[in-house]
Amino acid sequence: MENASKALIIAGSVLVAILIIAMGVAIFNKAQKAGDTSSLDTTEINMFNQKFERYNNTQLGSQVKSLISFAISNASTNKDDQIKLPTVTLSGDSNYTGGPAEGGMKAIDGGNPGNQTYIDTLGAMRNKITSTHPYTITIGYGNSGIIETITITW
């Protein structure tokens, strides 16, 4: 009887030790993932992309202005997460003359504090868009699957 009770105590101790080790590994893994902000999970990437993808293809200028306004708001929200700041390019199609913007413009996040240059360039782009003119929007994806480039052509 005495040996059986000692065996139960030893078995219980082993189970508690295994539980403590498993909790330690789980906490370590969570802490490691929290520190790695460059990797986004698939759901987060899809949710981010959907907000921009609805503007893909040919849109009127009013919709393009909405896209650029959203990009400005996105830059303010994600100012510390550069992977979520796509390069936005506004350029003319060689087959179309007299476009609403003279020359091309490109908004690239340069890593400056608050992304002010990026936001200012997007604002200047929005001001050059003609609301009733059609534009073609092309979205490019990076290796991680997140939107990396948005090209607006007239």
C-alpha positions in Angstrom: 0.0 0.0 0.0 2.9 2.3 0.9 4.6 1.7 -2.5 1.3 2.4 -4.4 0.9 5.8 -2.8 4.6 6.7 -3.5 4.0 5.7 -7.1 1.0 8.0 -7.4 2.9 10.9 -5.9 5.8 10.3 -8.4 3.3 10.1 -11.3 1.6 13.3 -10.3 4.9 15.1 -10.0 5.9 14.0 -13.5 2.6 15.2 -14.9 3.0 18.6 -13.2 6.5 18.9 -14.5 5.3 18.2 -18.1 2.5 20.7 -17.7 5.0 23.4 -16.5 7.4 22.7 -19.4 4.5 22.8 -22.0 3.3 26.2 -20.6 6.8 27.6 -20.7 7.2 26.6 -24.4 3.8 28.1 -25.3 4.6 31.4 -23.6 8.0 31.5 -25.3 6.4 30.9 -28.7 3.8 33.6 -28.1 6.4 36.1 -27.0 8.5 35.3 -30.1 5.6 35.9 -32.5 4.6 39.1 -30.7 8.1 40.5 -31.3 8.1 39.6 -35.0 5.9 42.2 -36.6 7.2 41.7 -40.1 5.4 38.5 -40.6 1.6 38.8 -40.9 -0.7 35.8 -40.8 -2.8 35.0 -43.9 -6.1 36.3 -42.4 -4.5 39.7 -41.6 -3.0 39.9 -45.1 -6.3 39.1 -46.8 -8.2 41.7 -44.7 -5.6 44.3 -45.5 -5.6 43.5 -49.3 -9.4 43.5 -49.6 -9.6 47.1 -48.6 -7.5 48.0 -51.7 -8.6 45.2 -54.1 -12.1 46.6 -54.5 -10.6 49.5 -56.5 -8.8 47.2 -58.9 -9.5 47.6 -62.7 -11.1 50.6 -64.4 -12.6 53.2 -62.0 -13.9 56.8 -62.4 -11.8 59.5 -60.8 -14.2 59.8 -57.9 -13.4 56.2 -56.9 -9.7 56.8 -57.4 -9.9 59.8 -55.1 -11.5 57.5 -52.5 -8.7 55.0 -53.0 -6.1 57.6 -52.4 -7.9 59.0 -49.4 -8.0 55.5 -48.0 -4.2 55.2 -48.7 -3.7 58.4 -46.7 -5.7 57.1 -43.8 -3.9 53.8 -44.0 -0.5 55.6 -43.9 -1.6 57.5 -40.7 -2.8 54.3 -39.1 0.2 52.1 -40.0 3.0 54.7 -39.8 5.2 52.2 -37.9 4.5 49.2 -40.1 6.1 49.9 -43.5 5.0 46.6 -45.0 1.5 48.1 -45.0 2.4 51.2 -47.0 2.2 50.3 -50.7 4.0 52.4 -53.3 1.4 54.4 -55.3 2.2 55.6 -58.8 0.1 58.0 -60.9 1.2 58.0 -64.6 -0.2 58.6 -68.1 -0.9 56.0 -70.7 1.2 56.7 -73.8 -2.0 56.2 -76.0 -3.8 59.0 -74.2 -2.8 62.6 -74.4 -4.0 65.4 -72.3 -4.3 63.4 -69.2 -5.5 64.9 -65.9 -2.0 64.9 -64.4 1.0 66.4 -66.0 3.8 63.8 -65.8 3.9 61.0 -63.3 3.9 61.0 -59.6 5.1 58.3 -57.2 4.4 58.0 -53.4 7.1 55.9 -51.8 7.4 55.5 -48.0 10.9 56.7 -47.2 10.7 55.7 -43.6 10.5 59.3 -42.4 8.7 60.0 -39.1 5.0 60.0 -39.5 5.2 59.3 -43.3 4.5 63.0 -43.9 6.2 63.1 -47.4 4.4 59.9 -48.4 1.1 61.4 -47.2 1.8 64.8 -48.9 2.5 63.1 -52.2 -0.7 61.1 -52.0 -2.6 64.3 -51.3 -1.0 66.0 -54.3 -2.0 62.9 -56.4 -5.6 63.1 -55.2 -5.7 66.8 -56.2 -4.6 65.9 -59.8 -7.4 63.4 -60.3 -10.4 64.4 -62.4 -13.5 63.0 -60.9 -15.3 62.1 -64.1 -12.4 60.7 -66.0 -11.8 56.9 -66.1 -8.5 55.5 -64.7 -7.0 52.0 -64.7 -5.8 50.7 -61.3 -3.3 47.9 -61.2 -2.4 46.2 -58.0 1.0 44.4 -57.5 1.7 41.9 -54.7 4.9 41.3 -52.8 6.5 37.9 -51.9 4.5 37.8 -48.7 1.2 38.2 -50.6 0.5 41.7 -49.3 -0.2 44.6 -51.7 3.1 46.3 -52.5 2.3 48.6 -55.5 -0.8 50.4 -56.7 -0.4 51.9 -60.2 -3.0 54.4 -61.4 -2.9 55.2 -65.2 -5.1 57.5 -67.3 
